[in-house]
Amino acid sequence: MQVALAHDYFYALGGAEQTVAVLHGLWPEAPVYTSFVDRSAFPLDTVDWNVRTSFLQRIPYPARLQKLLTPLYPLAFRSLNIEPIDVVVSSASFAAKGLPRRKDTLHICYCYTPPRFLWGMTPATDRKQMSWPLRGLDALFRPHLRRWDRWAAAQPHHMVAISHTVAERIRRIYDRDATVIYPPVATDRFQSQPARDEGYYVYVGRLEFHKRVDIAIAAAQAAGVPLRVIGDGPLRDRLAETAPANVALLGWLPEEALLTQLAGCRALLFPGEEDFGIVMVEALSAGKPVIAFGAGGATEIVRPGVNGVLVAEQSAAAFAQALRDFDPARYSPEACRQTAAQFDESVFSLQFKAFVEEKWTEFTQSLQNT
């Protein structure tokens, strides 16, 4: 069984790109098709990957133009010359699921979510922060891109969702069923330091509005507890000007420093609503409970009273009350790590490879019967 991989683009190292790396580990010989690679962020000459890019790779600094290039992604993937292959595994939110294929090729899409910018899942405040050219492109191309996205979602033989939250969206938007296989997390990496309670809370993530770091900061201020904010993003300068004295902005941290901060915190604050939420699993792997907004992927990761708290309302007042009521003695590092283990890379690898092999067997039998 020969496998090829496809991914929307490589311009930032996030959970989706880490997932592609795990998939590549399952099939090391697989070529990787994508629209473009930002080689400053992904020095592919240091890894043995056979990456094949579209015409967008010839555009200077495509990562800087990533949003402006959105209308071109469907064309970029349709223009790729795909060699004869048995199975294509696309890793996609948007265009990679529309990769062309032969009739005798099985296509399985690992879907992170239907595109937020197309289907009303991006906050209006985010759109207000767009430049006028981006807003104009959004209004002009969205109807066309929605039609194309629905068409592309019908191309894979099977859809696999990263969570039940995403599976429900796939059913609602694409009218398709999806199998749920949770994304891989390298849980062992976060167990290298002993868990300890140094009295502070942490927020880890991009400093963007939809992540709701503002709620974490306001809640910590209202509850009078120390908060360390780890991450970078467009809100960094504004937060640096307005953050209260009990909030420390640590910026982006290398892995070892991040592990140290997680190991010493009292709990992770997670006020956003995510499709899954890998950072919650990372905190649990470090032996730390999670205080999260009770929606989206958090409802599939956080078990109230066992490894954390689900806050019913996405507001600073509700999170502040959760901080006042929080009793760290109720949560053991062992219980947190035990619940994180179900999301380990090894679990994903076993489940996903078994799924692909099962569907390949069914597909070959169907070809023989036609």
C-alpha positions in Angstrom: 0.0 0.0 0.0 1.6 3.2 -1.2 0.5 6.4 0.7 0.8 10.1 -0.1 0.1 12.9 2.3 -1.3 16.4 1.7 -1.5 19.4 4.0 -3.0 22.9 3.4 0.3 24.8 3.9 3.3 24.9 6.1 3.7 28.5 7.4 3.5 28.1 11.2 4.4 25.2 13.5 1.2 24.2 15.2 -0.8 21.1 16.2 -1.8 20.4 12.6 1.8 20.4 11.4 2.8 18.2 14.4 0.1 15.8 13.3 1.5 15.7 9.8 4.9 14.8 11.3 3.3 11.9 13.1 1.5 10.8 9.9 4.8 11.0 8.0 6.4 8.7 10.7 3.7 6.1 9.9 4.6 6.3 6.2 8.1 7.7 5.9 8.3 7.2 2.1 5.1 9.2 1.5 5.4 12.3 -0.7 3.9 15.4 1.0 1.8 17.7 -1.3 1.1 21.2 -0.1 0.5 24.7 -1.5 3.7 26.2 -0.1 6.3 25.9 2.6 7.8 28.8 4.6 11.3 27.4 4.7 12.4 29.8 7.4 9.9 28.1 9.8 10.3 24.6 8.2 13.9 23.9 7.2 12.9 20.8 5.2 16.5 20.2 4.2 17.1 18.9 7.8 14.5 16.2 7.4 14.1 13.5 4.8 10.7 14.6 3.4 9.7 14.5 -0.2 7.7 17.7 -0.3 6.0 18.8 -3.5 4.6 22.4 -3.6 2.3 24.3 -6.0 2.9 27.4 -8.0 2.3 29.4 -4.9 5.8 28.5 -3.8 7.2 30.8 -6.5 5.5 33.8 -4.9 8.0 35.8 -2.8 7.2 35.5 0.9 4.0 33.5 0.6 3.7 33.1 4.4 3.3 36.8 4.8 0.6 36.8 2.2 -1.1 33.7 3.5 -4.6 35.3 4.0 -4.5 37.2 0.8 -3.7 34.0 -1.1 -6.8 32.3 0.2 -8.8 32.5 -3.2 -5.8 30.7 -4.9 -5.5 27.7 -2.6 -8.2 25.6 -4.5 -6.5 26.3 -7.8 -3.1 25.5 -6.2 -4.2 22.1 -5.1 -6.1 21.3 -8.3 -2.9 22.1 -10.3 -0.7 19.6 -8.5 0.4 16.7 -10.5 -0.3 13.7 -8.3 1.5 10.5 -9.2 -0.4 7.1 -9.2 -0.8 6.2 -5.6 -2.9 3.8 -3.5 -4.0 6.0 -0.6 -4.0 9.8 -0.1 -4.3 11.1 3.5 -5.1 14.8 3.5 -4.5 16.8 6.6 -6.9 19.7 6.0 -9.2 22.5 7.2 -9.5 23.9 3.7 -8.0 23.2 0.3 -6.0 19.9 0.8 -9.2 17.9 0.9 -9.8 19.0 -2.7 -6.6 17.3 -4.0 -7.2 15.6 -7.3 -7.0 11.8 -7.3 -7.4 8.8 -9.6 -10.5 6.6 -9.5 -8.4 3.8 -8.1 -7.0 5.9 -5.3 -8.5 5.9 -1.8 -8.7 9.4 -0.2 -9.1 9.8 3.6 -9.3 13.3 5.0 -8.2 14.1 8.6 -10.2 17.3 9.1 -9.4 19.8 11.8 -12.6 21.8 11.2 -14.5 23.2 8.3 -12.9 26.6 7.6 -13.8 29.0 10.3 -13.5 32.1 8.0 -16.1 30.6 5.6 -18.7 29.2 7.9 -19.2 31.9 10.5 -17.0 30.5 13.3 -14.6 33.5 13.2 -15.6 36.2 15.7 -16.9 39.4 14.2 -14.3 41.4 16.1 -11.6 39.5 14.2 -13.1 40.6 10.9 -13.1 44.2 12.1 -9.4 43.9 12.6 -8.9 42.9 9.0 -7.4 45.4 6.6 -9.8 46.8 4.0 -8.3 44.7 1.2 -8.8 41.6 3.2 -12.4 42.5 4.1 -13.1 43.2 0.4 -11.6 39.8 -0.7 -13.6 38.1 2.0 -16.9 39.6 0.8 -16.1 39.0 -2.9 -14.9 35.4 -2.7 -16.7 33.9 0.2 -19.8 32.6 -1.8 -17.6 31.0 -4.4 -15.2 29.5 -1.8 -18.2 28.1 0.2 -19.4 26.3 -2.9 -15.9 25.0 -3.7 -15.4 23.9 0.0 -18.6 21.9 -0.1 -17.5 20.3 -3.3 -14.0 19.5 -1.9 -15.5 18.0 1.2 -17.4 15.5 -1.0 -14.2 14.2 -2.6 -12.6 12.1 0.1 -14.1 8.6 0.6 -13.9 9.0 4.3 -13.7 11.9 6.7 -12.0 11.7 10.1 -12.5 14.4 12.6 -10.2 15.5 15.4 -13.1 15.7 17.9 -16.8 15.1 18.3 -17.2 18.9 18.2 -15.7 18.9 14.7 -17.6 15.8 13.6 -20.9 17.6 14.4 -19.8 20.6 12.3 -18.9 18.3 9.4 -22.4 16.7 9.7 -24.1 20.1 9.8 -22.1 21.9 7.1 -21.1 19.1 4.7 -23.9 16.6 5.5 -21.3 13.9 6.0 -20.5 11.5 8.9 -17.0 11.5 10.3 -15.1 9.0 12.4 -13.4 10.7 15.5 -9.7 10.0 16.1 -8.2 12.5 18.6 -5.0 14.2 17.4 -1.6 13.1 18.7 0.1 14.7 21.7 3.6 13.8 22.8 2.6 13.4 26.4 5.9 11.9 27.5 7.7 15.2 26.8 5.6 17.0 29.5 6.4 14.5 32.2 10.1 15.3 32.4 9.8 17.5 35.5 8.0 16.8 38.8 4.8 18.6 39.3 4.9 21.3 42.0 2.6 24.1 43.1 4.2 27.5 43.1 0.9 29.3 43.4 0.6 30.9 39.9 -1.7 30.1 37.0 -0.8 30.0 33.3 -2.3 30.8 30.0 -0.5 29.2 27.0 -1.5 30.0 23.4 -1.5 32.5 20.6 -2.3 36.1 21.7 -5.4 36.5 19.4 -8.8 37.7 20.2 -10.6 34.4 19.7 -8.3 32.6 22.2 -9.9 35.0 24.8 -6.6 35.7 26.7 -8.4 38.9 27.8 -10.8 36.8 29.9 -7.9 35.0 31.6 -6.2 38.3 32.4 -9.3 40.0 33.7 -10.3 37.0 35.8 -6.9 36.8 37.4 -7.0 40.5 38.2 -10.5 40.2 39.7 -9.6 37.1 41.8 -6.2 38.6 42.9 -4.1 35.6 41.7 -0.8 35.6 39.7 -1.0 34.7 36.1 1.8 34.0 33.6 0.9 34.4 30.0 2.9 32.3 27.6 2.7 32.9 23.9 3.0 35.6 21.2 0.7 37.1 18.7 -1.0 40.3 17.4 -2.3 41.3 20.9 1.1 41.3 22.5 1.8 45.0 22.4 -1.7 46.0 23.6 -1.5 43.5 26.5 2.0 44.8 27.4 0.5 48.3 27.9 -2.6 47.2 29.8 -1.7 44.1 31.8 -2.1 44.5 35.6 0.8 44.0 38.0 -0.2 40.4 38.8 0.1 39.3 35.2 3.5 38.5 33.6 3.8 38.3 29.9 6.5 35.8 29.2 6.2 35.7 25.4 7.1 32.6 23.4 9.2 30.1 25.3 11.4 27.2 24.2 10.2 23.8 25.1 12.3 23.3 28.3 11.2 26.7 29.7 7.6 25.9 28.9 7.8 22.6 30.7 9.2 24.4 33.7 6.4 26.9 33.8 3.7 24.1 33.4 5.3 22.0 36.1 5.2 24.8 38.6 1.8 26.2 38.0 -1.4 25.6 40.0 -3.6 25.1 36.9 -3.9 26.1 33.2 -6.6 28.7 32.3 -8.3 27.9 29.0 -11.0 30.5 28.3 -11.3 30.0 24.5 -13.5 27.6 22.6 -11.4 25.3 20.5 -11.9 22.4 18.1 -9.8 20.2 20.4 -7.2 22.0 22.5 -3.8 20.3 22.5 -2.4 22.6 25.2 -5.0 21.3 27.7 -3.6 17.8 27.1 -0.1 19.1 27.5 -0.9 20.6 30.8 -2.6 17.4 32.0 0.5 15.5 30.9 2.5 17.8 33.2 0.2 16.7 36.0 -1.7 20.0 36.1 -5.5 20.5 36.1 -7.3 22.7 33.6 -9.9 25.4 34.2 -11.6 25.7 30.8 -14.7 27.2 29.2 -17.2 24.3 29.0 -17.6 24.2 25.2 -15.9 22.7 22.2 -13.0 20.3 22.7 -12.7 21.1 26.4 -15.8 19.0 27.0 -14.0 16.0 25.6 -10.8 16.5 27.6 -11.7 18.0 31.0 -13.4 15.7 33.5 -14.8 17.9 36.2 -13.7 16.9 39.6 -11.0 14.6 38.2 -8.7 16.7 36.1 -10.2 20.2 36.2 -13.2 22.5 36.0 -15.5 23.4 33.2 -16.8 27.0 33.5 -20.3 27.4 32.2 -20.0 31.0 31.0 -17.3 32.5 28.8 -16.8 35.6 30.9 -14.2 37.2 33.2 -16.7 37.1 36.1 -17.3 33.4 35.7 -13.6 32.5 35.5 -12.8 34.8 38.4 -15.3 32.9 40.5 -13.8 29.6 39.4 -10.4 30.8 40.5 -11.7 31.8 43.9 -13.4 28.4 44.3 -10.5 26.4 43.0 -9.0 23.9 45.4 -5.7 22.4 44.0 -5.7 19.7 46.6 -8.6 18.0 44.9 -6.5 17.1 41.8 -3.6 14.7 41.8 -0.9 14.8 39.2 -1.4 11.1 38.6 -5.1 11.5 37.8 -4.3 14.3 35.4 -1.6 12.3 33.6 -3.8 9.2 33.4 -6.6 11.1 31.6 -4.1 12.7 29.2 -2.7 9.2 28.2 -5.7 8.5 26.0 -4.5 11.3 23.7 -0.9 10.1 23.4 0.9 9.9 20.0 1.0 6.1 20.3 -2.8 5.9 20.6 -3.3 8.1 17.6 -0.8 6.1 15.5 -2.4 2.8 16.3 -5.9 4.0 15.7 -5.2 6.0 12.5 -3.1 3.3 10.8 -5.6 0.6 11.6 -8.4 2.8 10.2 -6.5 3.4 6.9 -5.6 -0.2 6.5 -9.2 -1.3 7.2 -10.6 1.2 4.6 -7.9 0.2 2.1 -9.0 -3.4 2.4 -12.6 -2.4 1.9 -11.7 -0.2 -1.1 -9.7 -2.8 -2.9 -12.5 -5.3 -2.5 -15.0 -2.8 -3.9 -12.7 -2.3 -6.9 -12.6 -6.0 -7.5 -16.4 -6.3 -7.5 -16.9 -3.5 -10.1 
